[in-house]
Amino acid sequence: MSRKNLCRDKFLIQLSGLIFLKPVKKHPGSKKRKKTAQLKIHDTIPIPPDHIPEGSVFKGYNPFVVQGLKIQLYNIKYLLETYET
């Protein structure tokens, strides 16, 4: 295996024919973690199946989170005081 392939396979940087043992840095925030655990849930909606076969037993829910963006109107009326002198 050539040095270039070895560097590419091990994510090493090769400069001027020399191998530097410096791993390629990952982007900030790329760590895999549960991001929905910290979300504030505004509404919970149960979704029943379309058809339940006879004799079926309820075992619980399979939760999933859908993130959305809600834009609301917010109007302000300013009352500018005026005086006559």
N, CA, C and O atoms as CSV, one atom per row, in Angstrom:
chain,resi,resn,atom,element,x,y,z
A,1,MET,N,N,0.851,-1.175,0.000
A,1,MET,CA,C,0.000,0.000,0.000
A,1,MET,C,C,0.894,1.234,0.000
A,1,MET,O,O,1.866,1.301,0.752
A,2,SER,N,N,0.569,2.197,-0.832
A,2,SER,CA,C,1.393,3.398,-0.929
A,2,SER,C,C,1.128,4.324,0.255
A,2,SER,O,O,0.136,4.188,0.971
A,3,ARG,N,N,2.042,5.263,0.435
A,3,ARG,CA,C,1.901,6.218,1.527
A,3,ARG,C,C,0.658,7.089,1.356
A,3,ARG,O,O,-0.019,7.418,2.330
A,4,LYS,N,N,0.366,7.457,0.116
A,4,LYS,CA,C,-0.787,8.309,-0.151
A,4,LYS,C,C,-2.085,7.594,0.233
A,4,LYS,O,O,-2.969,8.189,0.850
A,5,ASN,N,N,-2.193,6.315,-0.138
A,5,ASN,CA,C,-3.386,5.548,0.222
A,5,ASN,C,C,-3.480,5.342,1.728
A,5,ASN,O,O,-4.568,5.383,2.302
A,6,LEU,N,N,-2.324,5.118,2.367
A,6,LEU,CA,C,-2.308,4.941,3.812
A,6,LEU,C,C,-2.794,6.207,4.503
A,6,LEU,O,O,-3.576,6.142,5.451
A,7,CYS,N,N,-2.330,7.358,4.029
A,7,CYS,CA,C,-2.755,8.628,4.615
A,7,CYS,C,C,-4.249,8.844,4.417
A,7,CYS,O,O,-4.944,9.290,5.330
A,8,ARG,N,N,-4.740,8.529,3.226
A,8,ARG,CA,C,-6.155,8.723,2.951
A,8,ARG,C,C,-6.994,7.772,3.800
A,8,ARG,O,O,-8.037,8.172,4.316
A,9,ASP,N,N,-6.561,6.531,3.953
A,9,ASP,CA,C,-7.313,5.551,4.734
A,9,ASP,C,C,-7.321,5.887,6.218
A,9,ASP,O,O,-8.297,5.598,6.910
A,10,LYS,N,N,-6.251,6.491,6.714
A,10,LYS,CA,C,-6.162,6.804,8.137
A,10,LYS,C,C,-6.469,8.270,8.420
A,10,LYS,O,O,-6.252,8.738,9.538
A,11,PHE,N,N,-6.972,9.007,7.420
A,11,PHE,CA,C,-7.330,10.414,7.558
A,11,PHE,C,C,-6.142,11.256,8.023
A,11,PHE,O,O,-6.290,12.114,8.894
A,12,LEU,N,N,-5.001,11.019,7.460
A,12,LEU,CA,C,-3.820,11.792,7.799
A,12,LEU,C,C,-3.541,12.788,6.684
A,12,LEU,O,O,-3.986,12.608,5.550
A,13,ILE,N,N,-2.810,13.826,7.011
A,13,ILE,CA,C,-2.471,14.854,6.038
A,13,ILE,C,C,-1.057,14.595,5.536
A,13,ILE,O,O,-0.145,14.357,6.328
A,14,GLN,N,N,-0.877,14.643,4.224
A,14,GLN,CA,C,0.437,14.432,3.634
A,14,GLN,C,C,0.876,15.730,2.966
A,14,GLN,O,O,0.174,16.257,2.103
A,15,LEU,N,N,2.030,16.240,3.361
A,15,LEU,CA,C,2.585,17.453,2.780
A,15,LEU,C,C,4.016,17.190,2.338
A,15,LEU,O,O,4.809,16.645,3.106
A,16,SER,N,N,4.356,17.566,1.122
A,16,SER,CA,C,5.710,17.481,0.579
A,16,SER,C,C,6.317,16.091,0.721
A,16,SER,O,O,7.525,15.984,0.937
A,17,GLY,N,N,5.553,15.050,0.612
A,17,GLY,CA,C,6.087,13.703,0.711
A,17,GLY,C,C,6.312,13.246,2.135
A,17,GLY,O,O,6.687,12.094,2.352
A,18,LEU,N,N,6.095,14.112,3.119
A,18,LEU,CA,C,6.249,13.739,4.524
A,18,LEU,C,C,4.871,13.463,5.118
A,18,LEU,O,O,3.880,14.083,4.731
A,19,ILE,N,N,4.823,12.547,6.042
A,19,ILE,CA,C,3.557,12.226,6.689
A,19,ILE,C,C,3.543,12.877,8.065
A,19,ILE,O,O,4.430,12.645,8.886
A,20,PHE,N,N,2.541,13.683,8.298
A,20,PHE,CA,C,2.351,14.284,9.610
A,20,PHE,C,C,1.191,13.547,10.268
A,20,PHE,O,O,0.123,13.401,9.673
A,21,LEU,N,N,1.400,13.093,11.469
A,21,LEU,CA,C,0.375,12.318,12.168
A,21,LEU,C,C,-0.623,13.254,12.844
A,21,LEU,O,O,-0.778,13.244,14.065
A,22,LYS,N,N,-1.289,14.054,12.034
A,22,LYS,CA,C,-2.281,14.991,12.540
A,22,LYS,C,C,-3.634,14.594,11.962
A,22,LYS,O,O,-3.848,14.733,10.758
A,23,PRO,N,N,-4.544,14.105,12.788
A,23,PRO,CA,C,-5.847,13.696,12.250
A,23,PRO,C,C,-6.636,14.909,11.758
A,23,PRO,O,O,-6.485,16.018,12.271
A,24,VAL,N,N,-7.465,14.677,10.769
A,24,VAL,CA,C,-8.306,15.733,10.231
A,24,VAL,C,C,-9.371,16.064,11.265
A,24,VAL,O,O,-10.032,15.167,11.789
A,25,LYS,N,N,-9.541,17.359,11.561
A,25,LYS,CA,C,-10.509,17.771,12.576
A,25,LYS,C,C,-11.917,17.745,12.012
A,25,LYS,O,O,-12.140,18.050,10.841
A,26,LYS,N,N,-12.865,17.375,12.866
A,26,LYS,CA,C,-14.271,17.380,12.478
A,26,LYS,C,C,-14.848,18.765,12.754
A,26,LYS,O,O,-14.305,19.535,13.547
A,27,HIS,N,N,-15.946,19.063,12.090
A,27,HIS,CA,C,-16.613,20.340,12.287
A,27,HIS,C,C,-17.241,20.388,13.672
A,27,HIS,O,O,-17.666,19.353,14.186
A,28,PRO,N,N,-17.310,21.580,14.296
A,28,PRO,CA,C,-17.976,21.685,15.590
A,28,PRO,C,C,-19.444,21.291,15.474
A,28,PRO,O,O,-20.106,21.627,14.492
A,29,GLY,N,N,-19.940,20.591,16.456
A,29,GLY,CA,C,-21.341,20.185,16.462
A,29,GLY,C,C,-21.627,18.932,15.668
A,29,GLY,O,O,-22.788,18.556,15.507
A,30,SER,N,N,-20.585,18.269,15.162
A,30,SER,CA,C,-20.822,17.071,14.359
A,30,SER,C,C,-20.912,15.811,15.214
A,30,SER,O,O,-21.150,14.719,14.697
A,31,LYS,N,N,-20.721,15.964,16.517
A,31,LYS,CA,C,-20.816,14.818,17.413
A,31,LYS,C,C,-22.245,14.286,17.406
A,31,LYS,O,O,-23.203,15.054,17.492
A,32,LYS,N,N,-22.379,12.981,17.303
A,32,LYS,CA,C,-23.699,12.365,17.246
A,32,LYS,C,C,-24.287,12.284,18.650
A,32,LYS,O,O,-23.704,11.684,19.553
A,33,ARG,N,N,-25.439,12.893,18.810
A,33,ARG,CA,C,-26.135,12.851,20.089
A,33,ARG,C,C,-27.621,13.042,19.827
A,33,ARG,O,O,-28.019,13.467,18.742
A,34,LYS,N,N,-28.427,12.730,20.811
A,34,LYS,CA,C,-29.865,12.927,20.674
A,34,LYS,C,C,-30.165,14.413,20.820
A,34,LYS,O,O,-30.011,14.987,21.897
A,35,LYS,N,N,-30.587,15.014,19.744
A,35,LYS,CA,C,-30.860,16.445,19.767
A,35,LYS,C,C,-32.298,16.743,20.173
A,35,LYS,O,O,-32.600,17.864,20.584
A,36,THR,N,N,-33.186,15.763,20.065
A,36,THR,CA,C,-34.586,16.000,20.404
A,36,THR,C,C,-34.835,15.919,21.906
A,36,THR,O,O,-35.899,16.327,22.370
A,37,ALA,N,N,-33.888,15.405,22.668
A,37,ALA,CA,C,-34.089,15.271,24.110
A,37,ALA,C,C,-34.152,16.635,24.787
A,37,ALA,O,O,-34.780,16.773,25.836
A,38,GLN,N,N,-33.510,17.646,24.201
A,38,GLN,CA,C,-33.460,18.970,24.813
A,38,GLN,C,C,-34.527,19.911,24.254
A,38,GLN,O,O,-34.619,21.059,24.690
A,39,LEU,N,N,-35.330,19.449,23.303
A,39,LEU,CA,C,-36.349,20.300,22.707
A,39,LEU,C,C,-37.546,20.458,23.630
A,39,LEU,O,O,-37.933,19.526,24.336
A,40,LYS,N,N,-38.121,21.641,23.613
A,40,LYS,CA,C,-39.378,21.858,24.319
A,40,LYS,C,C,-40.496,21.382,23.398
A,40,LYS,O,O,-40.614,21.846,22.264
A,41,ILE,N,N,-41.313,20.457,23.886
A,41,ILE,CA,C,-42.416,19.914,23.103
A,41,ILE,C,C,-43.657,20.760,23.386
A,41,ILE,O,O,-44.102,20.842,24.531
A,42,HIS,N,N,-44.219,21.390,22.349
A,42,HIS,CA,C,-45.372,22.263,22.509
A,42,HIS,C,C,-46.698,21.510,22.441
A,42,HIS,O,O,-47.675,21.935,23.058
A,43,ASP,N,N,-46.750,20.427,21.719
A,43,ASP,CA,C,-48.000,19.695,21.546
A,43,ASP,C,C,-47.685,18.223,21.311
A,43,ASP,O,O,-46.722,17.893,20.619
A,44,THR,N,N,-48.489,17.345,21.882
A,44,THR,CA,C,-48.350,15.906,21.675
A,44,THR,C,C,-49.646,15.392,21.068
A,44,THR,O,O,-50.721,15.569,21.639
A,45,ILE,N,N,-49.540,14.760,19.917
A,45,ILE,CA,C,-50.722,14.296,19.193
A,45,ILE,C,C,-50.614,12.791,18.971
A,45,ILE,O,O,-49.718,12.343,18.255
A,46,PRO,N,N,-51.512,11.996,19.570
A,46,PRO,CA,C,-51.503,10.554,19.288
A,46,PRO,C,C,-52.081,10.293,17.897
A,46,PRO,O,O,-53.051,10.937,17.497
A,47,ILE,N,N,-51.498,9.364,17.172
A,47,ILE,CA,C,-51.951,9.019,15.826
A,47,ILE,C,C,-52.419,7.569,15.837
A,47,ILE,O,O,-51.597,6.655,15.898
A,48,PRO,N,N,-53.732,7.349,15.778
A,48,PRO,CA,C,-54.231,5.969,15.755
A,48,PRO,C,C,-54.046,5.360,14.366
A,48,PRO,O,O,-54.081,6.081,13.369
A,49,PRO,N,N,-53.850,4.048,14.288
A,49,PRO,CA,C,-53.726,3.409,12.972
A,49,PRO,C,C,-55.062,3.423,12.236
A,49,PRO,O,O,-56.121,3.536,12.854
A,50,ASP,N,N,-55.002,3.308,10.907
A,50,ASP,CA,C,-56.223,3.305,10.096
A,50,ASP,C,C,-57.077,2.072,10.382
A,50,ASP,O,O,-58.302,2.156,10.462
A,51,HIS,N,N,-56.416,0.937,10.533
A,51,HIS,CA,C,-57.159,-0.308,10.758
A,51,HIS,C,C,-56.451,-1.110,11.849
A,51,HIS,O,O,-55.243,-1.335,11.779
A,52,ILE,N,N,-57.210,-1.536,12.854
A,52,ILE,CA,C,-56.671,-2.376,13.926
A,52,ILE,C,C,-57.301,-3.756,13.777
A,52,ILE,O,O,-58.519,-3.889,13.902
A,53,PRO,N,N,-56.492,-4.792,13.511
A,53,PRO,CA,C,-57.051,-6.143,13.375
A,53,PRO,C,C,-57.684,-6.610,14.689
A,53,PRO,O,O,-57.231,-6.241,15.772
A,54,GLU,N,N,-58.707,-7.402,14.581
A,54,GLU,CA,C,-59.410,-7.918,15.756
A,54,GLU,C,C,-58.460,-8.769,16.601
A,54,GLU,O,O,-57.692,-9.572,16.073
A,55,GLY,N,N,-58.524,-8.583,17.902
A,55,GLY,CA,C,-57.684,-9.341,18.819
A,55,GLY,C,C,-56.336,-8.683,19.084
A,55,GLY,O,O,-55.518,-9.236,19.819
A,56,SER,N,N,-56.088,-7.509,18.497
A,56,SER,CA,C,-54.817,-6.809,18.711
A,56,SER,C,C,-54.774,-6.221,20.111
A,56,SER,O,O,-55.802,-5.823,20.659
A,57,VAL,N,N,-53.572,-6.169,20.690
A,57,VAL,CA,C,-53.373,-5.642,22.037
A,57,VAL,C,C,-52.484,-4.406,21.933
A,57,VAL,O,O,-51.440,-4.436,21.281
A,58,PHE,N,N,-52.908,-3.315,22.583
A,58,PHE,CA,C,-52.131,-2.072,22.583
A,58,PHE,C,C,-50.852,-2.266,23.389
A,58,PHE,O,O,-50.905,-2.697,24.541
A,59,LYS,N,N,-49.704,-1.951,22.793
A,59,LYS,CA,C,-48.408,-2.146,23.450
A,59,LYS,C,C,-47.725,-0.834,23.821
A,59,LYS,O,O,-46.716,-0.856,24.525
A,60,GLY,N,N,-48.237,0.291,23.374
A,60,GLY,CA,C,-47.621,1.576,23.690
A,60,GLY,C,C,-47.463,2.421,22.442
A,60,GLY,O,O,-48.088,2.161,21.414
A,61,TYR,N,N,-46.623,3.434,22.545
A,61,TYR,CA,C,-46.408,4.371,21.450
A,61,TYR,C,C,-44.984,4.276,20.927
A,61,TYR,O,O,-44.069,3.885,21.653
A,62,ASN,N,N,-44.808,4.630,19.684
A,62,ASN,CA,C,-43.493,4.778,19.071
A,62,ASN,C,C,-43.323,6.271,18.782
A,62,ASN,O,O,-43.748,6.746,17.729
A,63,PRO,N,N,-42.702,7.020,19.709
A,63,PRO,CA,C,-42.662,8.475,19.557
A,63,PRO,C,C,-41.667,8.927,18.487
A,63,PRO,O,O,-40.619,8.313,18.290
A,64,PHE,N,N,-42.019,10.001,17.813
A,64,PHE,CA,C,-41.088,10.688,16.928
A,64,PHE,C,C,-41.411,12.173,16.980
A,64,PHE,O,O,-42.555,12.564,17.211
A,65,VAL,N,N,-40.396,12.990,16.764
A,65,VAL,CA,C,-40.528,14.440,16.886
A,65,VAL,C,C,-40.354,15.067,15.513
A,65,VAL,O,O,-39.436,14.722,14.768
A,66,VAL,N,N,-41.242,15.985,15.191
A,66,VAL,CA,C,-41.142,16.754,13.955
A,66,VAL,C,C,-40.922,18.206,14.348
A,66,VAL,O,O,-41.730,18.791,15.069
A,67,GLN,N,N,-39.825,18.785,13.872
A,67,GLN,CA,C,-39.535,20.177,14.169
A,67,GLN,C,C,-40.125,21.056,13.080
A,67,GLN,O,O,-39.995,20.766,11.890
A,68,GLY,N,N,-40.764,22.115,13.494
A,68,GLY,CA,C,-41.350,23.053,12.547
A,68,GLY,C,C,-41.037,24.477,12.965
A,68,GLY,O,O,-40.535,24.725,14.062
A,69,LEU,N,N,-41.335,25.387,12.092
A,69,LEU,CA,C,-41.122,26.804,12.351
A,69,LEU,C,C,-42.472,27.489,12.281
A,69,LEU,O,O,-43.175,27.390,11.275
A,70,LYS,N,N,-42.831,28.176,13.341
A,70,LYS,CA,C,-44.120,28.850,13.399
A,70,LYS,C,C,-43.861,30.353,13.412
A,70,LYS,O,O,-43.187,30.873,14.301
A,71,ILE,N,N,-44.402,31.032,12.423
A,71,ILE,CA,C,-44.229,32.482,12.323
A,71,ILE,C,C,-45.566,33.126,12.665
A,71,ILE,O,O,-46.591,32.811,12.061
A,72,GLN,N,N,-45.546,34.020,13.627
A,72,GLN,CA,C,-46.767,34.684,14.058
A,72,GLN,C,C,-46.646,36.180,13.801
A,72,GLN,O,O,-45.549,36.738,13.817
A,73,LEU,N,N,-47.784,36.820,13.566
A,73,LEU,CA,C,-47.803,38.264,13.424
A,73,LEU,C,C,-47.639,38.912,14.792
A,73,LEU,O,O,-48.154,38.416,15.793
A,74,TYR,N,N,-46.926,40.007,14.820
A,74,TYR,CA,C,-46.730,40.753,16.051
A,74,TYR,C,C,-46.708,42.222,15.662
A,74,TYR,O,O,-45.695,42.729,15.181
A,75,ASN,N,N,-47.825,42.899,15.871
A,75,ASN,CA,C,-47.971,44.286,15.446
A,75,ASN,C,C,-47.872,45.213,16.644
A,75,ASN,O,O,-48.384,44.910,17.722
A,76,ILE,N,N,-47.215,46.337,16.449
A,76,ILE,CA,C,-47.056,47.333,17.500
A,76,ILE,C,C,-47.589,48.661,16.980
A,76,ILE,O,O,-47.252,49.084,15.875
A,77,LYS,N,N,-48.426,49.317,17.785
A,77,LYS,CA,C,-48.877,50.672,17.459
A,77,LYS,C,C,-48.184,51.616,18.434
A,77,LYS,O,O,-48.303,51.464,19.649
A,78,TYR,N,N,-47.472,52.575,17.900
A,78,TYR,CA,C,-46.792,53.567,18.719
A,78,TYR,C,C,-47.672,54.807,18.791
A,78,TYR,O,O,-48.215,55.243,17.776
A,79,LEU,N,N,-47.813,55.364,19.954
A,79,LEU,CA,C,-48.576,56.588,20.150
A,79,LEU,C,C,-47.586,57.707,20.454
A,79,LEU,O,O,-47.042,57.800,21.554
A,80,LEU,N,N,-47.375,58.529,19.476
A,80,LEU,CA,C,-46.431,59.630,19.612
A,80,LEU,C,C,-47.156,60.808,20.252
A,80,LEU,O,O,-48.145,61.306,19.716
A,81,GLU,N,N,-46.667,61.237,21.375
A,81,GLU,CA,C,-47.303,62.352,22.073
A,81,GLU,C,C,-47.033,63.651,21.324
A,81,GLU,O,O,-45.904,63.917,20.910
A,82,THR,N,N,-48.076,64.454,21.156
A,82,THR,CA,C,-47.924,65.762,20.504
A,82,THR,C,C,-48.474,66.830,21.438
A,82,THR,O,O,-49.439,66.594,22.164
A,83,TYR,N,N,-47.867,67.980,21.417
A,83,TYR,CA,C,-48.260,69.082,22.284
A,83,TYR,C,C,-48.412,70.347,21.451
A,83,TYR,O,O,-47.714,70.543,20.455
A,84,GLU,N,N,-49.346,71.210,21.882
A,84,GLU,CA,C,-49.499,72.515,21.246
A,84,GLU,C,C,-49.006,73.556,22.232
A,84,GLU,O,O,-49.371,73.530,23.407
A,85,THR,N,N,-48.177,74.473,21.753
A,85,THR,CA,C,-47.648,75.507,22.653
A,85,THR,C,C,-48.177,76.862,22.306
A,85,THR,O,O,-47.834,77.845,22.962
